[in-house]
């Protein structure tokens, strides 16, 4: 992991078909609680996620919400969904 701002970050090598993953450990500060982020990433939009995820997105979202996580959507400049984050408050 490498230090970046108030966090430590790891980005994997290519897992195949340009998929990789990242892990970020956020250190607590006056403005933020300690946190943990994990994500998969592919630079090609619309790429099939099947090679890196056995769960369907619907099932994953349903389970996270059932366990107390709130969905928060990130939008692009033209209003399309860029990202979905699950946050436990």
HELIX and SHEET records of a PDB file:
HELIX    1   1 UNK A   49  UNK A   51  5                                   3    
HELIX    2   2 UNK A   57  UNK A   66  1                                  10    
SHEET    1   A 4 UNK A   2  UNK A   4  0                                        
SHEET    2   A 4 UNK A   7  UNK A  11 -1                                        
SHEET    3   A 4 UNK A  20  UNK A  26 -1                                        
SHEET    4   A 4 UNK A  35  UNK A  41 -1                                        
SHEET    1   B 2 UNK A  69  UNK A  75  0                                        
SHEET    2   B 2 UNK A  81  UNK A  88 -1                                        
END                                                                             
